[in-house]
Amino acid sequence: MKRNDPEHKKEMYRLVTNWEKSGQNQKDFCQKNGINYSVFKYWNKKWKDEGKIQRISKREQRLSPPLLKANKFIPLTVSPRPESSGLRITYPNGVQVTCPQEIDLEQLKQLIQIY
């Protein structure tokens, strides 16, 4: 049987649902049922991806018609940022330090070197 054979697809999806109900890990289930583990992983991913596509499609059906038209873009309004009242340092770990505009250059140097 080939991958794109509808009967093979049904059989593999049946095995995936049986595995989910079994409570076994994938390797044990495959070994017990004589299935190549890599092949099973392929079909399991394909089954999950297909389910996601179906869920997205159902969600889109519930959305109001204007949101589904016009290439699915939703208008966005951006407000201008308020003027900065100082300097903000963002370290690679996400920590942010906001300094007044009048900060001493030595203090600024120390803040930058801390990280």
Secondary structure as UniProt FT lines:
FT   TURN            3..4
FT   HELIX           6..22
FT   HELIX           26..33
FT   HELIX           37..62
FT   HELIX           65..68
FT   HELIX           70..72
FT   STRAND          86..90
FT   TURN            92..93
FT   STRAND          96..100
FT   TURN            101..102
FT   HELIX           105..114
//
